[in-house]
Amino acid sequence: MRKERSRGCAKYAFGAFSNPYLVLAVPPNIIVAELKDRILEEHKLLPGTGLRVAHAHRELDDHLPLSTCSILPEITLDPLPCPRRFMSFLPAELLDPDWDRDYTVAVDATIASRGGREYKRPIGWWRFGLNVKGKHGNDKWLGKPGPRNESSKGEWMVTYHGTSFKSAASIARHGYYSGPEWMRIDSYVPPCVWSTSNLAVTDSYSAKGHYMHEGVSFKVVMQNRVDPDHATNQGGGIFTAPRQYVRPYAILVQPMPHYS
């Protein structure tokens, strides 16, 4: 959402839903909840649709005036995905909204670096963060918070792991350690986890366990951090690592193509 000041009003161009941008003229001191109502009204959506708005990757509180979120003539506001639509299979305490991103409207395809390895953002997906901060000692493995293209010291690389909604729920709860039935091969739990830095590689795995919601099929992918010092490059962007060095920190969701 881009904001332009004009004659005591503010014009907000909002990239969300089906339109590239929605421009609204509203009072500069409008509170976030009222702005959300205006957006939903313009899109003819019912209240409670679950619209979320962020500035600099931080979700804005409904009761705050939007003017308090900006000290510059121009700011950027972003839509965030609503976990109620897709994460109902997980209790709220397992989720961390600070990591939520809406990459379906993102246009920044800049190739970044995480853990000294190439990182391509999951353009075209919704991301829901998992509550992992403080669960592994320090959080250096997650890197510095906030948007950036460079790696930070002690950060682990990013990989993706295609799976089903059922398996995603188990991984979110237990990580890749516990070896539940879906991970067993004749009661044997493989010592390593396969994952990839190339999101396209996950298609054949995530499509097998899709999830139906409101008549639309969705697929899921786990977004991980992998210790680069314990990862083996298998070629083609595929890595293996002992499961204790693979940590899921987000779930990606995307609607599957519809063929008529």
C-alpha positions in Angstrom: 0.0 0.0 0.0 1.5 3.3 -1.0 0.3 6.6 0.6 0.3 10.0 -0.9 -0.7 13.2 1.0 -3.2 15.5 -0.7 -5.3 18.4 0.7 -5.6 17.1 4.2 -6.5 13.6 3.1 -4.4 10.5 2.4 -4.6 8.3 -0.6 -3.7 4.7 0.1 -2.9 2.3 -2.8 -3.4 -1.2 -1.5 -2.2 -4.3 -3.3 -4.4 -7.1 -2.1 -7.1 -9.6 -3.2 -7.7 -9.6 -7.0 -6.9 -6.0 -7.9 -3.3 -4.8 -8.4 -4.0 -1.7 -6.4 -6.9 -0.1 -4.6 -6.7 3.6 -4.0 -8.7 5.1 -1.1 -8.9 8.8 0.1 -9.2 8.7 3.9 -8.4 11.1 6.8 -4.7 10.9 7.7 -5.6 10.1 11.3 -7.9 7.1 10.4 -7.4 4.2 12.8 -6.2 0.9 11.3 -9.5 -0.9 12.0 -11.5 1.7 10.1 -9.1 1.5 7.1 -9.6 -2.2 7.0 -13.4 -1.8 7.0 -13.0 0.6 4.0 -10.9 -1.8 2.1 -13.3 -4.7 2.7 -16.2 -2.5 1.7 -14.5 -1.5 -1.6 -13.9 -5.2 -2.3 -17.5 -6.1 -1.3 -16.2 -8.5 1.3 -17.8 -9.2 4.7 -16.4 -7.9 8.0 -14.3 -10.6 9.7 -12.7 -11.7 6.4 -9.4 -11.5 8.4 -7.6 -8.6 6.6 -4.2 -7.9 8.2 -1.9 -5.0 7.4 1.8 -4.5 8.1 4.4 -1.8 7.9 8.1 -2.8 7.6 7.0 -6.4 8.2 5.3 -5.5 11.5 1.6 -6.0 11.9 -0.4 -2.9 12.8 -2.7 -2.8 15.7 -6.4 -2.2 14.9 -6.7 0.6 17.5 -3.8 2.7 16.3 -4.2 5.8 14.1 -2.4 5.1 10.8 -0.6 8.5 11.2 1.4 7.1 14.1 2.9 4.5 11.9 4.7 7.0 9.6 7.2 9.8 10.1 7.9 10.1 6.4 5.9 11.6 3.5 5.5 8.2 2.0 5.3 4.7 3.5 4.6 1.2 2.3 1.9 -0.9 3.9 1.5 -4.6 3.0 -1.4 -7.1 3.3 -0.7 -10.2 5.5 -2.3 -13.6 5.1 -4.9 -14.7 7.5 -4.0 -17.8 9.5 -7.6 -18.6 10.3 -8.2 -19.7 6.7 -5.4 -22.2 6.5 -3.8 -22.8 10.0 -6.9 -24.1 11.8 -5.1 -27.4 12.2 -2.5 -25.7 14.5 -3.0 -24.1 17.9 -2.2 -20.4 18.0 0.7 -20.9 20.4 2.6 -22.7 17.6 2.4 -19.7 15.3 4.4 -16.5 15.2 2.7 -13.7 13.1 6.0 -11.7 13.0 7.1 -14.1 10.3 3.9 -13.9 8.2 4.3 -12.6 4.7 2.1 -12.3 1.7 4.4 -13.1 -1.3 1.4 -13.4 -3.6 1.6 -9.7 -4.2 5.4 -9.3 -3.9 7.3 -8.1 -6.9 10.8 -8.2 -5.4 12.4 -11.3 -6.9 15.9 -10.2 -5.9 18.1 -13.1 -5.2 19.3 -12.8 -1.6 21.6 -14.7 0.6 20.9 -16.7 3.8 23.6 -18.6 5.6 26.0 -17.8 2.8 23.8 -19.6 0.2 21.5 -18.3 -2.4 18.0 -17.5 -1.2 15.0 -17.0 -3.6 12.0 -15.6 -1.8 8.8 -17.8 -2.2 7.1 -15.5 -4.7 3.5 -16.5 -5.2 3.0 -18.1 -1.8 1.5 -17.1 1.6 3.9 -17.7 4.5 2.8 -18.4 8.1 5.6 -18.2 10.7 6.1 -20.8 13.4 6.9 -20.0 17.0 10.5 -21.0 17.2 12.2 -18.0 18.8 14.2 -19.0 21.9 13.6 -22.8 21.4 17.2 -23.5 20.3 19.2 -21.4 22.6 20.1 -18.2 20.8 18.3 -17.1 17.6 21.4 -16.4 15.4 20.3 -19.3 13.1 17.3 -17.2 12.1 19.5 -14.2 11.2 18.7 -10.5 11.8 15.0 -9.6 11.7 13.7 -7.3 9.0 14.0 -7.1 5.2 17.5 -7.6 3.8 19.4 -9.3 1.0 22.6 -10.2 2.8 23.4 -13.0 5.3 24.1 -12.2 8.9 26.7 -13.9 11.1 25.7 -17.3 12.4 22.6 -17.5 10.2 21.6 -20.9 8.7 20.6 -21.3 5.0 17.0 -21.5 3.8 15.5 -24.6 2.2 12.0 -25.9 1.3 10.4 -29.3 2.0 7.2 -30.3 0.1 4.7 -32.2 2.1 1.0 -32.7 2.9 -1.1 -30.6 5.3 -1.2 -33.6 7.7 2.5 -33.9 7.7 3.0 -30.2 8.0 1.0 -30.2 11.2 3.3 -32.9 12.7 6.5 -31.2 11.6 5.3 -27.9 13.0 4.7 -29.6 16.4 7.7 -31.9 16.6 10.2 -30.8 14.0 11.9 -33.5 11.9 13.0 -35.5 15.0 10.2 -37.6 16.3 9.7 -40.0 13.4 5.9 -40.4 13.4 4.2 -42.9 11.2 4.3 -40.8 8.0 8.1 -40.6 8.3 8.7 -44.3 9.0 9.9 -46.8 6.5 9.3 -50.3 8.0 9.6 -48.7 11.4 12.9 -47.1 10.4 13.3 -43.3 10.6 15.8 -42.0 8.0 18.7 -40.2 9.7 18.7 -37.2 7.2 16.1 -34.8 5.9 16.0 -34.0 2.2 15.1 -30.4 1.3 15.8 -28.0 -1.6 16.7 -24.3 -2.2 14.6 -24.6 -5.4 10.9 -24.2 -4.5 9.8 -25.7 -7.8 11.4 -29.0 -6.8 8.8 -29.4 -4.1 5.8 -29.5 -6.4 5.5 -33.3 -6.8 5.6 -33.7 -3.1 3.3 -31.0 -1.9 0.7 -31.6 -4.5 0.1 -35.2 -3.2 -1.3 -33.9 0.1 -3.3 -30.9 -0.9 -6.0 -29.4 1.2 -9.5 -28.3 0.2 -10.8 -25.0 1.5 -13.9 -23.2 0.2 -13.8 -25.2 -3.0 -10.1 -24.5 -3.7 -7.2 -26.9 -3.4 -4.1 -25.7 -1.6 -0.7 -27.2 -1.3 1.9 -26.7 1.5 5.6 -26.5 1.8 7.7 -26.3 4.9 10.3 -23.5 5.0 13.4 -24.5 6.9 16.7 -23.3 8.2 19.6 -25.7 7.7 23.0 -25.5 9.3 25.3 -25.1 6.2 28.2 -26.7 8.0 26.2 -30.0 8.2 24.4 -29.9 4.8 25.5 -32.1 1.9 24.8 -30.7 -1.6 23.2 -33.6 -3.6 23.1 -31.4 -6.8 20.2 -29.6 -8.4 19.6 -27.5 -5.4 18.9 -30.5 -3.2 20.5 -30.8 0.2 20.5 -33.5 2.9 21.3 -32.9 6.6 20.9 -34.8 9.9 17.5 -33.9 11.2 18.8 -32.1 14.2 20.3 -29.5 11.8 17.1 -28.9 9.9 14.7 -26.5 11.7 11.2 -25.6 10.2 10.3 -22.0 10.9 7.4 -21.3 8.5 4.7 -23.0 6.5 4.0 -21.9 2.9 0.5 -22.2 1.3 -0.5 -21.8 -2.3 -3.6 -22.5 -4.4 -3.2 -25.3 -6.9 -3.8 -24.6 -10.6 -7.3 -25.2 -11.7 -7.8 -26.9 -15.1 -11.2 -26.9 -16.7 
